[in-house]
Amino acid sequence: MIKVSHDPELIIKLEGKAKLLRKHTIEIIRYAGKGWIGGSFSEAEIFTALLFHHMRIDPKNPDWPERDRLILSKAHCCEMHYAALGEAGYFPKKYFSTYGKFGGMLQAHSQRTVPGVDYSGGSLGTGLSFAVGEAIAAKLFSRKTSDDITVPRNRVYCIIGDGECDGGQIWEAALSAGHHKLSNITTIIDRNRYQSTGAVDSIIEIEPLSEKWKSFRWNVLEVDGHDLGQILDGLEAAKRITDKPSIIIANTVKGKGVPSFENKVHFSPLTNEMYNEAMNALA
């Protein structure tokens, strides 16, 4: 993987943004009284790197045809997605208070009625198939660069959970992307090692994960999913691959950022005690 010398001030700024997104997320969950705390917190740095540095987007024009697409396949962890979109300016943060409310803009699985959301999530395992379709469409609508090079109209980024890799549809989509050489898709696995009922590998063993994806003709990268420098390096390395799709295995910690949550909290009611612990840890 390429190593980029990142501006230390950029990394500090992005680290601060990831902490802020965790604060927004806990506030969003507080409005509903419960939510997917663990899986949202583990993806904070991934969303930060994508939406606040790497992706080609315009929050003031969320339907811009040439924007990069972001597909959150683990759509139950949409609280972090909503936090990032609100912070990026896709919609006023006052709408955080609508989360989980009947008729509210922000529902408990991400949906395309929200500005900046490109995929309505539901059943786990389906998001990568949707992302493959987006990547194929982007290739069909290729554009010319100033030096007359043909490139897809946009790039597609898909975040999946390691628990989702239990599902067969993930591997059907992976096979299709490898066959079609969809170099404009980058998938990031939030490898936090836990799903709703326990440790991923105790439910269905998915290792050797890297070798599986390589056998499906993917370029495989592995990073510390909480190290923003490594995440940015992985995203840039994937962007330079021209003959196959790329997957970044981001090793993360469920509930990262609040010690009492780490590797313990999945979906949970948010008590006042938990809220105070989170805000103190993220101060």
Helices and strands as residue ranges (DSSP letters): H 8-32, E 34-36, H 37-42, H 44-49, I 50-54, E 69-72, G 75-77, H 78-88, G 93-98, H 127-140, E 143-144, E 150-151, E 156-161, G 163-166, H 168-179, E 185-191, E 194-195, E 198-199, H 200-203, H 209-215, E 219-224, H 228-239, E 246-251, E 267-269, H 272-281
